[in-house]
Amino acid sequence: MTGTTAKRASRLPLWLRRGPCEALAMILIGLGVIMLMQPLSLLLYSYSFVTILCGTLGFVIVSHFPE
């Protein structure tokens, strides 16, 4: 053992990696679908498309992050 430490391939913080951000985007998409299908609140229904759209755009952007 030489005692050297392994360097990260990227300078991005660990929370800004692909895995956690993709999970957050998928949760946002799922939340938007639930908001779309619920019959109780018109306010939730009206913001469901925006929520799904933000989750989808976030997933597309995050898919280009390093692993």
C-alpha positions in Angstrom: 0.0 0.0 0.0 1.4 3.3 -1.0 -0.9 5.4 1.3 -2.4 7.5 -1.5 -6.0 8.4 -1.4 -8.4 7.9 -4.3 -9.5 11.1 -5.9 -13.0 11.7 -7.0 -13.5 12.0 -10.8 -15.5 15.2 -10.4 -15.4 18.3 -8.2 -19.2 18.3 -7.7 -20.5 17.7 -4.2 -21.7 14.2 -3.4 -25.4 15.3 -3.2 -25.1 16.7 -6.7 -24.4 13.4 -8.3 -26.6 11.5 -10.7 -28.1 9.0 -8.3 -29.7 11.2 -5.7 -30.8 13.8 -8.2 -32.4 11.2 -10.5 -34.3 9.8 -7.5 -35.5 13.2 -6.6 -36.7 13.8 -10.2 -38.5 10.5 -10.3 -40.2 11.3 -6.9 -41.3 14.6 -8.4 -42.8 12.9 -11.5 -44.6 10.4 -9.3 -46.0 13.1 -7.1 -47.3 14.9 -10.1 -49.1 11.8 -11.3 -50.6 11.3 -7.9 -51.7 14.9 -8.0 -53.3 14.3 -11.4 -55.3 11.3 -10.3 -56.7 12.5 -7.0 -60.3 13.6 -7.0 -60.3 15.9 -3.9 -58.5 19.1 -4.7 -58.8 21.2 -7.9 -55.6 23.2 -6.8 -53.5 20.0 -6.7 -55.0 18.9 -10.1 -54.2 22.2 -11.7 -50.5 22.1 -10.6 -50.0 18.5 -11.5 -48.9 19.2 -15.1 -46.3 21.7 -13.9 -45.0 19.2 -11.4 -44.7 16.5 -13.9 -43.0 18.8 -16.4 -40.5 20.0 -13.8 -39.7 16.5 -12.8 -39.2 15.4 -16.4 -37.0 18.4 -17.3 -35.0 17.8 -14.1 -34.5 14.1 -15.0 -33.3 15.1 -18.5 -30.8 17.6 -17.1 -29.7 15.3 -14.3 -29.1 12.4 -16.7 -26.1 14.3 -18.0 -24.4 14.6 -14.5 -21.4 12.4 -13.8 -21.9 9.3 -11.7 
